[in-house]
Amino acid sequence: MTTPITAVTTPIQTSSPLNVGTLNNTSAKPGAYFGDLLKNLGSEALQSNKHAEEMAHAYANGQVDLTDLSFQFSNANLHFNTFRTILSETVQAVREVTQMQI
């Protein structure tokens, strides 16, 4: 005989907000969280790109291995594509909301 599954009625309590990436969750004003997330993602993409450029110069001087260089460029590409996708989806969502009929 099996026991039926019952619904969970108590909400899950968390002690603090979840961190996304390197976002610092200090007590920010409402609505600033998503803007901070976009700002941090953009900063990470720029930093990753700068680091890849520095590694390219180091590779040209023979200080870095080719595998390390290609890994860093892949990492920079991933950061940029993530930021671009989130930004594009955000713009699309805003367009849809502004076109809604009230």
Residue pairs with C-beta under 8 A, 6 or more apart in sequence:
16 25
17 25
18 25
19 25
20 37
21 37
21 40
21 41
21 44
22 40
22 44
23 33
23 36
23 37
23 40
24 36
25 33
28 36
38 83
38 86
38 87
38 90
41 79
41 82
41 83
41 86
42 83
44 79
44 83
45 76
45 79
45 80
45 82
45 83
48 72
48 75
48 76
48 79
48 80
49 76
49 79
49 80
51 72
51 76
52 69
52 72
52 73
52 75
52 76
55 64
55 68
55 69
55 72
55 73
56 69
56 73
58 64
58 69
59 65
59 66
59 69
